[in-house]
Amino acid sequence: MPQPVLTFTANPLAETTLQLSAPAQLGRTQRASSRSFQVGGKGFNVAKMLHRLGGDVTALSFAGGATGEVCRLWLEEYAAFAWELLPLTTPSREGTVVRAADGSETTFLGPDCVIDGAAAQAAAARLLSADPSTTIALCGSVPGWDAPAYAPLRDCFLQQLAPERLAVDTYGPALVELVQRPLALVKINRDEFNALADTLDLPPKLPAMQRALPVQAWIVTNGGNDIEFATATTAGTLTPPSVTEVSPTGSGDVFFATVLAGDWRDDATWPDLLTRAAELAARNAAHPGIAEFELPA
């Protein structure tokens, strides 16, 4: 792996999964046949996959209240990768995934994680203390990006961290501001890309975006459809493998992790690297869970 990676998850999730032994029926009481728990959020998913690929990775996030303590205990027992949880004054976000016997899956997300000023300051200090060789991967939504309490973290990403260290998979107001910097890498999905183009009043075409903004490298995924990529010296599309989808959850995170685990700063390696990332993301979509599929030889 070229560099160590520190993933940052601003909106973590205490995620409970309920498995039903019958089809789901809206409006009726139903009893689960099994229950499982994990700490969710894009940065944790990316860290899990990076670790499986042999990467040097640490996941940084927040935890507060009783749900935050459950997250901490789960990570202590089950996480194979390094992690750090900063304290919050509010409870961590909760979510429930319901999987029915027919394979359908429904996710219910609680209110977003609320970051207080002290937590934002602590996170900024930790990010700035990372070794300069470390890639900082901003993963997932950043609720409250425009709020006064978030100022230390916003300033950290927009002014203090060197942009060539930043790999970003986010959306909304944070993405709109971050793409004004020469970030090393932006990986987003097609819906997020279209929303960004609309906000910036640009055509929803990757070559136009690449020319208009200083970002060094772009990857735009689109579920099972073609992947687009562009840098200053290379551009193209890639068709991912066709699979029978079981659960698409986390497949974009598996893709991002696989890219970060490769030599992604060298444009010449991109065709093989993105092919590998698409293959592993497809394997994830064809398997329940996140980053739990069997790796190919």
LINKA-V481366 format. One record per residue. N is the residue number from 0. RES is the residue in one letter. OMEGA is omega in whole degrees, 0 to 359 (* if undefined). D_LAST is the distance of its C-alpha to the last C-alpha in Angstrom with 1 decimal. Layout:
n = (N:N)
res = (RES:RES)
omega = (OMEGA:OMEGA)
d_last = (D_LAST:D_LAST)
This chain:
n = (0:1:2:3:4:5:6:7:8:9:10:11:12:13:14:15:16:17:18:19:20:21:22:23:24:25:26:27:28:29:30:31:32:33:34:35:36:37:38:39:40:41:42:43:44:45:46:47:48:49:50:51:52:53:54:55:56:57:58:59:60:61:62:63:64:65:66:67:68:69:70:71:72:73:74:75:76:77:78:79:80:81:82:83:84:85:86:87:88:89:90:91:92:93:94:95:96:97:98:99:100:101:102:103:104:105:106:107:108:109:110:111:112:113:114:115:116:117:118:119:120:121:122:123:124:125:126:127:128:129:130:131:132:133:134:135:136:137:138:139:140:141:142:143:144:145:146:147:148:149:150:151:152:153:154:155:156:157:158:159:160:161:162:163:164:165:166:167:168:169:170:171:172:173:174:175:176:177:178:179:180:181:182:183:184:185:186:187:188:189:190:191:192:193:194:195:196:197:198:199:200:201:202:203:204:205:206:207:208:209:210:211:212:213:214:215:216:217:218:219:220:221:222:223:224:225:226:227:228:229:230:231:232:233:234:235:236:237:238:239:240:241:242:243:244:245:246:247:248:249:250:251:252:253:254:255:256:257:258:259:260:261:262:263:264:265:266:267:268:269:270:271:272:273:274:275:276:277:278:279:280:281:282:283:284:285:286:287:288:289:290:291:292:293:294:295:296)
res = (M:P:Q:P:V:L:T:F:T:A:N:P:L:A:E:T:T:L:Q:L:S:A:P:A:Q:L:G:R:T:Q:R:A:S:S:R:S:F:Q:V:G:G:K:G:F:N:V:A:K:M:L:H:R:L:G:G:D:V:T:A:L:S:F:A:G:G:A:T:G:E:V:C:R:L:W:L:E:E:Y:A:A:F:A:W:E:L:L:P:L:T:T:P:S:R:E:G:T:V:V:R:A:A:D:G:S:E:T:T:F:L:G:P:D:C:V:I:D:G:A:A:A:Q:A:A:A:A:R:L:L:S:A:D:P:S:T:T:I:A:L:C:G:S:V:P:G:W:D:A:P:A:Y:A:P:L:R:D:C:F:L:Q:Q:L:A:P:E:R:L:A:V:D:T:Y:G:P:A:L:V:E:L:V:Q:R:P:L:A:L:V:K:I:N:R:D:E:F:N:A:L:A:D:T:L:D:L:P:P:K:L:P:A:M:Q:R:A:L:P:V:Q:A:W:I:V:T:N:G:G:N:D:I:E:F:A:T:A:T:T:A:G:T:L:T:P:P:S:V:T:E:V:S:P:T:G:S:G:D:V:F:F:A:T:V:L:A:G:D:W:R:D:D:A:T:W:P:D:L:L:T:R:A:A:E:L:A:A:R:N:A:A:H:P:G:I:A:E:F:E:L:P:A)
omega = (186:186:171:183:171:177:178:179:181:187:183:186:169:195:176:177:177:177:177:178:180:175:178:179:182:177:180:175:180:184:180:176:176:182:173:182:171:172:182:186:189:183:177:177:179:180:179:181:178:179:179:180:176:183:173:189:173:178:179:179:183:173:178:176:182:179:177:179:175:178:180:180:179:180:179:184:192:186:178:182:177:182:176:177:178:186:174:175:179:181:176:180:177:176:179:174:178:178:181:183:180:178:178:186:178:181:176:182:175:179:182:177:180:184:176:184:180:179:178:179:180:180:178:179:180:179:182:180:181:178:182:179:185:170:176:181:176:191:173:184:179:181:180:182:182:183:179:182:184:187:181:180:179:178:179:183:186:187:191:179:177:185:180:176:192:170:194:170:183:181:178:184:179:181:181:180:185:183:173:178:178:180:178:186:169:175:180:177:187:179:178:178:180:178:178:180:180:180:182:181:177:175:182:180:184:179:178:179:181:180:187:187:185:179:186:184:181:168:179:178:183:181:178:180:186:174:177:177:180:169:179:186:182:177:178:177:181:178:181:178:176:181:170:188:174:177:180:185:176:183:175:178:175:177:181:180:181:176:182:179:182:182:189:178:178:184:183:182:189:182:180:182:181:174:178:180:179:179:182:176:178:177:179:181:181:185:174:181:182:178:181:181:178:179:175:181:*)
d_last = (17.4:20.7:23.0:23.5:23.9:26.7:26.3:29.7:30.4:34.0:34.0:32.0:32.0:32.8:30.9:31.8:30.1:32.3:31.1:33.8:34.3:36.3:36.3:37.4:41.2:42.5:45.8:45.4:44.5:41.2:39.8:36.1:34.5:32.1:31.7:29.1:29.3:27.3:28.2:27.4:27.8:25.5:25.4:24.2:21.4:20.4:20.7:18.6:15.6:16.3:16.4:13.0:11.7:13.9:17.0:20.6:22.1:25.3:26.5:30.2:32.3:35.5:36.8:40.3:42.3:41.3:38.2:37.1:37.6:35.5:32.7:33.2:33.2:30.0:28.2:29.7:28.3:24.9:23.6:21.0:21.8:25.2:27.7:31.4:33.9:37.2:40.3:41.7:45.2:44.1:41.8:38.1:37.2:36.4:34.5:33.9:31.2:32.5:30.2:32.2:31.6:31.0:28.0:30.1:29.8:32.6:32.6:35.8:36.0:38.8:40.7:38.9:38.8:42.1:41.9:45.1:46.3:45.5:41.9:41.6:43.2:40.9:37.7:39.1:39.9:36.5:34.8:37.3:36.7:33.0:32.3:32.9:29.4:27.9:26.8:28.7:26.9:29.5:27.8:29.7:33.4:36.2:39.2:42.4:41.4:45.0:46.7:48.8:46.9:43.7:45.4:43.9:40.3:41.2:42.9:39.9:37.6:40.2:42.1:40.7:37.0:36.1:34.7:32.1:30.5:30.2:27.3:28.7:27.7:31.1:34.0:37.8:40.3:37.9:35.9:39.2:40.3:37.1:36.5:39.8:38.1:35.8:32.7:29.5:27.6:28.5:25.9:27.8:27.9:30.3:33.0:33.0:33.2:36.1:37.9:37.7:39.0:41.8:42.8:42.9:44.7:42.2:40.9:37.5:35.9:33.2:34.9:38.2:36.6:34.9:38.3:40.3:38.5:37.4:33.8:31.6:28.5:28.1:25.4:26.7:24.5:26.1:24.2:22.7:24.9:24.6:23.6:26.1:25.9:28.6:29.6:32.7:31.2:28.5:28.3:26.7:25.1:21.7:21.2:18.5:16.8:19.2:18.5:20.9:21.6:22.1:22.7:22.4:23.5:21.5:19.3:21.2:20.6:16.8:17.3:19.7:17.7:14.7:17.5:19.1:16.1:16.1:18.9:20.8:24.2:23.7:24.5:23.0:19.4:20.0:19.0:15.4:15.3:17.0:14.8:11.7:14.2:15.4:12.2:11.6:15.4:15.5:13.1:15.5:18.5:17.5:17.3:20.2:20.4:19.0:15.6:15.1:12.5:9.2:6.5:3.8:0.0)
